[in-house]
């Protein structure tokens, strides 16, 4: 079978090499999935650049998110059967309950487990989740990381907000757009930041309460405060990292900041005084469990939420897809179709 491998960590886009790999065989508790689509996350770019803090194994099959069809199962598998349309969980061993160290030790496409950018993969059947009938493989492939992360931040690790409460999102990447979609479906009002009039206009057309241009409003936290009558938002979804000081200042006392990503790096220092003065609760979010994934799917089916896809690339142009991610010009998710 064909698969991409990361033979040159540090090269970035262009570092994925298409190779022949042995076709996987299902273990007793595994299923073989014919992968139909894969989506990209910023984590994939960090790994390709050699910047991932959890370690990188040369020769690993990259990416963590995919969707496909079950074509074979091991003798002990009862959860799925050949012909089922499924998605993979980001953390295969985290089935339910609170996060614990062992839950996140095994993760795909980096140091210890091959990822999804291959024609076929062997995957623990317990960590496969059914695709809602109304979603395509391409749409489903966007969910395992970005979708579950946004869902966990708003509805699993936090007390759900009352309708009419305000949520802050940053940028137009996958987690931020999913957070908007989930919040809007729950009757919440969303304020978002981005740059470029085309993105801002699209945010407004989707239903953002306000879309702030952070290149015009450099102190955008002040604009958020102004738009919320000086109070700040009830929940902020922080995906950048380096913007955490501003996000704290944009969040009301008693509010929640879900700290998710390091798009802008992890070097930003936040003083203890700033944390105390904000009065907000900062909670780290690390994707989520299989149970959270299934909870999210039920909500998506109830509201018929459709993921926002920026562009779909063919398998042969996977490195171009990663370059598009690096450009930062995307709105929503970038997908590779097999």
Secondary structure, DSSP 8 states (H G I E B T S, - for coil): -EEEEE-STT--TT-EEEEE-------TTEEEEEEEEEE--HHHHHHHHT--TT---TTB---SEEEEEEEEE-TT--S--TT-EEEE-SSTT--SSS--HHHHHS-BTTTSB--S-BSEEEEEGGGEEE--TTS-HHHHTTIIIIIHHHHIIIIISS----TT-EEEEESSSHHHHHHHHHHHHTT-EEEEEE-SHHHHHHHHHHT-SEEEETTT-TTHHHHHHHHTTTS-EEEEEE-SSTTHHHHHHHEEEEEEEEE---TT-S-----HHHHHHH--EEEE-----HHHHHHHHHHHHHHT----EEEEEEGGGHHHHHHHHHHT--SSEEEEE-
